[in-house]
Amino acid sequence: MKNLENINEELKGISPLLSSIEKPTVETPNALYFEQMQQRVWGEINQPTSAIQKENWLDNLLQKVEGLFIPQYALSYAVVLSFLVLSISYFMVQKPTNEATLSSLTDTEIQTYLAENIDEFEEQTLMQENAQTPSLEKSVSAEQINNYLENDFTTELL
């Protein structure tokens, strides 16, 4: 205690203001405090899961959707989505085929086209088409076609 008094006397000489401040009294907790603290912490850790509030699934979904609208990512998502929509619409459009166009023509239109463009067709190709066409008589021979093309058809054109 004498040592403490000497220190206080010396402190008054150096700084009277500091020596006038009273020291706070420190209370030491008893041993039961720490034992009870351990039991309280273990009790909170081992609490049943029903006591813990479960998060709502809708809140979780909203948090994930909000992440899509972050400005840094929103532009990227918009570009990818527009690319997908354009590519799907491009491939979904059905292009007309030659068969669909030819099937809509009448016999007279086909005959008119053949008459106007006979020079573009080979004789062999026309005979093969004639053999494959069910509407023509099967008894027509290659000679009859040649005779028709040489004689009758040329006179019809003139």
Secondary structure, DSSP 8 states (H G I E B T S, - for coil): -HHHHHHHHHHHHH-HHHHHS---------HHHHHHHHHHHHHHHT--TTTS----HHHHHHHHHHHHT-HHHHHHHHHHHHHHHHHHHHHHS----HHHHHHTS-HHHHHHHHHHTGGGS-HHHHHHHHHH-TTS-TT--HHHHHHIIIIIHHHHH-
